[in-house]
Amino acid sequence: MKLRTVPLVSLAPLLVVAQLFAQVDPGPRGGPPNAGGPLNSVAANTPPTILNFFNAGQGAFVDVTSVKGQTPGAPDDGLGPRFNSRSCVACHAQPTVGGSSPAVNPQVADATADGATNTVPYFITINGPVREARFPLLVDAAGNPVPGVPDGHVHALYTIAGRVDQGTCTSAVISQPNFNAARDTNNITFRIPTPVFGGGLIENIDDSTLLAYRASLTGNTLGITPNFNRNGNDGTISRFGWKAQNKSLELFAGEAYNVEMGVSNELSPQERPAPSEARTTGLPSQCRLNATPEDHTNFNEPAVDTISDVTKFAMFMRLLKPPVQQVSGPNTVGIVLGEGIFTEIGCAKCHNVAYTTGTSSITADLNNAQAKLFSDLAVHHMGSGLADNIQQGTAQGTQFRTAPLWGLGQRLFFLHDGRTSNLVDAITAHSSSGSEANAVIANYNALTVANKQNLIYYLRSL
């Protein structure tokens, strides 16, 4: 049978018809990053020397870590014995330093860097998101989940075994988790990096401001019931991390340094064992290669170099400029229309557009400033479709913090586990059994295709 060639011009009406039935995510906005760099008052060095702290923090943020700090190109020490990647910027790179997962996943190269003999897990791909893995249930020696015994901790992807600086921490002593068994028993969930732009603004929003906004939602007809994760000691509102499990940027940094790179520090002073080791034997002695904490106050260093890396990380995030919306371009009309739709269908109930911060003793740009973050910083039940069955603080297995949307226009991956790079799919995934977003997504589904597309244009402008 002879195939008939269809002229390209005859396909044009089909493309028009297709556009009438489906909205399209145009993908990450091009152009320079609309985020990153120091706050304006910091760039102006007000107060004097504050810019030095920002620069020192940024430098520490991009440094690569090795076990002893003696491996070429990796000047920081303390890596491992288990880790997910080798620097902060490896995970926080898109569209610039401080962002989220980059287009090329550094965790693939991390597996064998400096001679390491790790196997890349099935859920880490070269063009996929940076991920950490958690097991909802504790596993036995065979890798099978133990019913009724929660785990929830991060299971690091890699070990230092095989590296040129492994020392006595060899593959005979330490091994990677059995991720395939966790997959086969449906006992694994993932998290991707959260952007840290504008961290100081988020940190400086007063609890009373957040509580007043929550009170304003009382009796809403959408079924939205925001709650807050709280610090276990002082009861104040926590606000960093996918479940708002961290109270402050310093706690956030200290935990990440220990969990993601294996570096013990003044906030997490012990070397980190595997979850099973933590409950039984502790970390094998052969893998205790450095005195602890590996990162600490540098008593003999001058000025800004005195502070620890964790404090530098926190100061960098605290002084980092927030993202700025980009309205100009071919979709300007759609962006303007989409902004109204965002509020009309109820997205802004949880993704509250902006707050005013409290007074700041640090720098002018944090003082009574507008934080246009598009989040209420509360945790919400997001339904069975997004549940990870992990509790952190008071946040339950179906609850997540409302993700701030500033900078969304240049992100590559969405949702807590990075399951999609398509913004349309990310929106519809908000709806499942038990989700507080169900009524909002019903409103979204009732929109015309044109208005759905305008909403996407608006979100990609953020």
N, C-alpha and C positions, 0 to 999 in steps of 0.2 A: 504494500500500500504506500502510495506516495504521500509524504507529509506536506501539508500546506503551510507556507510561510505567511505570517500575519504582519502586515506593515505596522511599524511603530506608531504611526499616527492614529491607527484604529484602536490602539490600546489606551489612548488618552482618556476617552470617556469612562473606561473601566477604572482608571486610577481615581477619577473624580468621584465615581460611585463609591469606591472603597473608602475614600475619605469621609463620606457621609455616614458611614456605619462604624467607624472606630477612631478614637482619639489616639494620638501618637506622642510618645515621649521623645522630644528632639535630642535628648542626651545632654551631657554636661555642657554648660555654657563655655564657649571659647574665650579667648582673650586673657589678659593678665589676671592673676589672683586678686579677688576683691576682699582679701583678708590677709592677716599676717603683718609682721612688722610691729614695732612698739606703738603704744598709745601716743597720741600727739604730745601730751605733756612730758612723756618719757623721752621721746625723740628730742624734745627741747631741753632735756636734762634738768627738769624741774620736779623735785628738788635736785640740787647738784649731786652728781655721781650716781643717780638712779639708773641712768643709761648704762653704766658699767655693770650693774646687777643684771639688767636685761641681757646684755651681750654675753655675760658669763653664763647665764642660764641657757641661752640659745646655743652657746658652744658646747655645754654639757649635754644638751638635748640631742645634738647631732653626732657626738662622739661614739665610736664603736667600742664595745667592751670585749675583753678577752679574760682568760682566767687569772693571769698574773699581771696584765697590763704591759706585757713585754712582746706581744705579737705585733709584727709590722702592720701599721694602719689601724690598730686597736689599742689606743693609749689608756683606756680606763680598765680597771681590774675588778674581778669579782664574778665574772660570767659563770653561770651554772651553779651546781652541777646539772640542773635541769633548766631549760629555757625555751622561750617561744621565738625570740629574735635577739639581735645583738645591739640594738640602739633604739632610742625613743623615736627618732625620725623614720626608722624603718617602717613603723606602723602608722605614724602621723605625718604623712607626706603630701597628700592631695588636697588642694592644688598647690600647697606650699608647706613649709615647716609649721607643724601644729595642726595639720588637717587630719584626714582619714586615710583609708587604704589606698595605696597608689595603683597605677595601671599594671605594673609589673610587680608581682608578689615577691618580696625579698626572702620570704621564708623558704622558698625552694632552694636558693643558694645557701641559706643558713644551714641546711641539713648537712652539707659536706664541707663547709668553710673550714679552712685551716686543718684539713685532714679528718674531720669528724666523719663517722661512719653511720649516720642516721638514715633511715628510710623515710622518704617524704610520705606523710599520711594521705589517704585517699581524698580527703576534703581540702587539701592544699594544692592549688593549681597555679600555674604561672600567670594566668590572667584573671584569677579569682581573688577574692578579698583576703587580707590578713585575718587569721582567725585564732582564737584560743578555744580549747575544748574543755567541757565540764561533763562529769558523769552524775546524773541525778541520784543514782543509787550506788552505794559502795559495792565493789566487786571482790570476789574471792580469788584465790590463787589461779584459778582456771579462767578468770576474766568474766565470770558470770555474775550478774547483779544479785545482791543479797536482799530479798524482799523485806521491805519495811525499815531498812537501814539507810538513811539519807547520806549522800556525799555532798555534791554541789560544788566542790572545789575545782580549781583549774588543774587539769592534767597536762603538764608541759609537753610540747611536741617532741623536744630533742634533749639529748644528753651531751656532755662534753667528751664522751668516750671516743677515742680515735684521734682527737685533736692533738696537735703538736704540744699543747700545754695541759694534757689530761692528767699528768702526774700518775698517781696510783688509782685514779677513778676510771677504771677500764670497763670494757663491756662485760667482763666477768663479774663485775660488782653492781653495775647500774644498767638499766635497759629502758627502752621506750615503753609507754603503755600499749596495751593491746587494743588499738582503736578499731580494728576489724571486728573483734568480738563485741565491742561496745555497740558498733553499728548493727551487728546481727541480732543483738538482744534489745535493740531500741533503747539504749541507755547512754545516749550521747547528745549533747546540744552545744551550740556554738555562740560565740560573741565576736563582734568586730570592733575595731577601735572607734571611740567617740572623738570627734574633733575637740580641740581644747582652746580654740579661738575665743576671746572675750571671757576667759575664765575668771578674771578679777571682778568683772561686772556681775556675773552670776553669784560669786561668793559674797558680794556686798549688797545683795537684795535682802532687806530686813525680813525676818520671819513674819512680822505683823503685816507687811505688804502682801505676802503670799497667803496668809490666813484671811485677809480682807477679800482678796480675789476669790478664794474658795467659798467664802460666805455669800458672795454675790451670785454664785451658781445654785444656791439653795432653791429647790423647787423647779429646776429647769425641766423641760418636757422631753429632753433627749436621753434621759437615763444616765447622765454623767455624774459620777460620785467620786470626786477626787479625794485621795488620802495622801498623807505624807509619810515617807520613811524618816525615822528620827534617830539621832545619835543615842546609843544605848545608855550613856551616862547622864548627859545634861538635858536630854529630851528635845534639843533644838532640831530644826529641820535639816536633814541631809539632802544633798542635791547633785552629787557627781556620780557618774557611772550609770549603766543601763537600768539599774533598779534604785538609783539615788542612794546607794549604799555607803557612799563616802561623804563625810561632813565637810571636809575642807580640801583645798588643792594640795596641801602638804600630805594629808593622809592618802589622798588619791595617788600622789607621786610615790610615796613610800611603799604602798602596797604594790603598785605596778612595777617598781624597780625590783622588788623581791619576787613577784610572781612571774613577770614576763621575761626578766633577764637573770633571775636567780641571785641578785646582788643583795646581800644583807645590809641593813642600814639602821640608823638610829630609831626609826619608827617600826621596823621589822628586823630586830637584831639577830635572829637565828637563821642559819642556813635552812633552806626550805626542803623538807623531805617530800616524797610522794605521799598522797593521802593515806595509803595503806601503811606506809612506814610511820606516819605521824601517829597512828593509833597503836602501833606495836613496838618496833625497834628503834625508830628514829633514823636519821640519815646515816648510812654506813660511814664508819670512821675513815675509810680510804678516800672518801670524797669530800672530806673536810680539809681543803687545801690552803685556806687562808685564815688568818685571825679574824674574828668578828667583833663588831660589824665591819664589813668591808668598806662601806661608805660612811664617813663620819666627819665631824668638825675637824678641820685641819689646823691644829693648834699652833703650828710653827710657820704658817703661811701669812703673807701680808694682806690686809684689806679684804677685797671681795673674794679672794681665794680661800679665805678662812672657812667659809660656809660649805656645808656638805653638798654633794650633787643633788640630793633630794630637795634641799632648800633652794638650790639653783633652779631645779625643774619647776618648783612651785612658783618661784618669783617670775620665771619666764612666762608661765601660763597666766599668772596674775596681771602681768603688764602687757599681754599680747592683745593687739587690736582686734575688735570683732569684725565679722564680715559686713559688707555693705551691699545693699541691693543694686542690681544693674537693670535699669528700666529701659534704656535706649536700645534701639535695634529694630529689626523687621517685625517683631511681635508686640510692639508697644501698646497698640490698641487692645490686643488680647490680654496683656498683663494688667492693664487698668481695669478691664471688665472682670478678669479673674480675681482681683483683689476683693471686689464686692461679693463674688460668688463664695470665696473662702469664708467670709463672715456669714453670709446668708444661709449656707447649708449646715453650719455649726462647727466647722473645723477650728475656728478661733476660740471656741469654748475651752478646749484643752490646750491648743497651740496659741495661748494668749500672746498677742503681738508684742507688747512691751511693758516693762516695769521701770520705775524710777528707783535707783539704788539709794542706800542710806548715805550718811556722811562718811567720808574716808579720811583716814590719817596718812594715807600712803602717797596719793598723787591726785591732781585735780580732775583727771578724766574718769576717776572712779567715784567722785564726790557728787552726790545728787545728780547722777547721770542717767540718761536713757539707755536701757538695756533692751534692744529690740531682738529678743531671742526666739520668739514664737514658741513658748512653752510655759506651762504653769508650774513646772518642776515637781509636780505631784505624780504619784503612781496610780495607774488605772488598770482595771481588769481588761485584758485584751483578748480574752476568749481562748477556746481550745486550739484554734489554728496557729496562734503565736506562743502558746504556753511552752515554757521550758522546764516546768516542774521543779524549779529551784527556788528556795526561799533565802532571801538575804535581808537581815534585819526584820522589819515588819512587812516587807514586800513579799507577797506570796508567789506561787509558781505560775500564775497567770498575769501577774502585775508587772508593769514596766513604767519607768519614768517617761513622761511625755518628752520625746526627743526634740531638742531645740532645732528649729528649721533654718536658722540663719546659716548661710553658706550652702544650702541645699543645692543651689543651681550648679555647683561645680563638683558635687560628690559623684562617685562612681557606683557605690553599693548601698543598699537600703535594708532596713529592718535590723533587729538586734543580731541576727545571724548571717547577714549579707546574702540572703537567699536569692535576691534579685537585683539587677541593675536597671530595671525598668520601673519608672515612677508610677505608672498606671497600675502595675501589679502590686506595688507596695501599698497603694491606696486601698485596693480591693481586699488585700490580705488583712486589713483592719477589721473585717467583718467575719465573725464565726460565732459559734455557740458561746454565750456568756460575755461577749465583748460589749463594753460601754460605748463603742463606736458604731454599733449596728444601725442606730437611727440616722447617724450622720452619713454613713455609707449608703443607706437607703435613699437619702436626699441626693447624694452624689449620683446614684444610679438613675434617678428620675430626671437628671439634667439632660438637655439636648446634647448631641455630640459636639456641637460648636461650643457650648458652655463648658463641657468637660475639657475640651482642648484649651480654652481660655484659662481654666484653673491650672492646667499643667504648665502653660506659659508663665503664669504668675509664680508658681512654685519654683520653676527653673530660673526666675529672675532673682530669687533670694540669695 
